């Protein structure tokens, strides 16, 4: 039996359709003990996305960004948020979207990107599924200053710490973005090891 056989949708109401779509759904769920339970949940649909960590194996560096995130600000983060470049798919494939997004945000045009996993980032309320990529870069790949799309309110700074510095930034709280922490830990385990590069 699939999970779809255990869910009976009873009512769906759109609460907001402004920036993205917020819906309230009432449904019955077949519990493991064989009884049906009526539940109500709100889901926020902002589409799926992609994120990438650029890394330079020879210099042991990674590329990160800093930008203003209003939701983090209103929850007590009085600083720009340090993140790996990311964006919503907007009907593109994950690979197409992340190539465009990383160039727009960082100025690097990379030819080799690899998806390493995907994950639901906040499955209790947000429908988004995020595709995680890594990609090798070098100084020769820089084609612009990046900075994001000003028409969308982006004002993005680029950072280029070593992997060791980036991991220290997680430890001391300068990096608090979940997707970025996940990719940096992936890099520490799979791309850089004990001072040696895994190729």
N, C-alpha and C positions, 0 to 999 in steps of 0.2 A: 504494500500500500504506500503510495506517495503522500507527501504532505498535502498536496492539493485535494486529496480525498478527505482530509481532516479539517478543511476550512470551508465554511459556508458563508459567503458574503450576504449580508442582509440590507445594508444601507451605506451609501457613500455620499458625503457632502463636501463640496469645495469650500474651504474657509477663507482661502486667500489665493489669488492668481495674479500677483503683482510682480515681484522680482522672480520668484519661482512658485511652485504650486504646493499649497498646504491642504491636505484632505483629512477628514475625520471619517473613519470606517467602523461600522458596527458589524461584527461577525460572530459566528459560533465556531468553537474549536473543539475537536474530538480529543479528549484527554487520554492518557495512556491507560486509565482504568475503565475506558469505554463510555464515559459520560460526556455529554456536550456541555460546554461552558460558554455563555454569552460574554463577549468582550468588546471594548471600544478602544481604538488606537488612532493617534494622529500621525500621519507620515508627511515628511517634507521631501518633495521630489525636485532636485536641482540638476538632474541628469548625471551621467557617469563622467569620470575624469581620468587623467593620466598625470603621473609625476615622474621626474627623472633626476638621478644623481649623476652629474658629469664627474669623471675622475681622470687624473693624469697619473699613470702608473710610475713614470720616471721621476716626477717631482713630488709624488705622494700628496697631491692636492685634490680638492673637490671644489665644485662651484655651488654656492648657495646664494640666496637673495634675501633682501630685507625690505619689508613693506608694511604699510599700515593696514591693520585688520580691525575693523570696528567691533565685531563680536568679541574678540580677545580683549580689546580696550575696555569695553563696558564690563568685562568680567575681571578687571583688576590688572591687566597687563599694560602698564604705562610705558610702552616702548614699541618700536617697530618689531615685527615678528620675523625671525630668521627661518627660512624655509628652503626646501628644494623646489626648483621651478615646476609649476603645475598649471593645469587648466582643464576646463570642461571640454568634452569631446565635440559638442555642437555638430553632430551628424557625421563627423570624420571618424576614421579608424583611430584606435589609440596611438599607433605608430605615427600616422600622419599628423595628428594633433600635437603630440609631444615634440616632434621635430620643429613645428612652427612655433610652439609655445616657448621652447628653450631659446630659440633665436630671438624672439620678440623680447623676452625678459632679460637674457644675459648677453646677447650679441654673438653667441657662438653658433655656427652652423656645423652640426655634427653629422657624419655619414653613417656611423655604426651605432645603432641603439638596439638594446636587447631587453625584452620583457622578462622579468624574473619572478613575479607573482602578481596576484590581484587580491584585493581584500575589501570587505564592507567596513567602512571606517566608524560608523555610529549606527549600527543596525537596529537599535531600539527606537529610532525616530526618523532617520535619514535613509533614503533609498539608494544613495550613491554607492557605486562599485568603482574602486580606484585601481587603475593599472599601473604597476610599478616598473620603471625602466632604469637601466644603467647605460652609460655611454662613455666611451673614451674620447678625450678631447686633448688638443694641444694649443699652444698660443697661435699657431698658424690658422686655426679654425675661427678666429675672431673676425667677424665681418662688419660689426657695428657696435655702438655703445650699449645697445639693449635699452633697458629702462621701462619696458612695458608699453601699454597702449594708453596714452594720456586721455583719449576720448572716453575710456572706461574708468577713469580715475586712478590709473596705476602710476606710481612714482617709485620705481623699483631700483634699489641699489644692489650691486653685485659684490659678493665676498668670495675670497679664494683661500680658505684656510687649508692647512695640511689635515690629513685624516686624524692625526693625533690631536691637533687643536680643535677640530670639530667634535671629537668625542669628549674632550674636556669641556666644551661648551654645553654639551648635554648634562654632564655631571654637575656643573656649577649653575645650571638653570638658565643660561642664555639662550639655548635652543629648547623650545617647549612644544613645537609642532610635531604631532604624532607621526605623520607620514615621513617627515624628515628624519626623525629618530629611527624609524624602521629601516629606511634606506641606508643610513650611516652604520647601523648595526650590521646590516647585510654586507656592506662594504668591508667592515672590519673583519667579518668572518670569511668572506669569499673573495675579496679583491686585494686586500692587504693583509699580510700575516707576519708577525714577529720581525718587522723591518724588511721583509721580503715581499715581492709582488707575485701574486698568483696569476699566471697567464694562461 
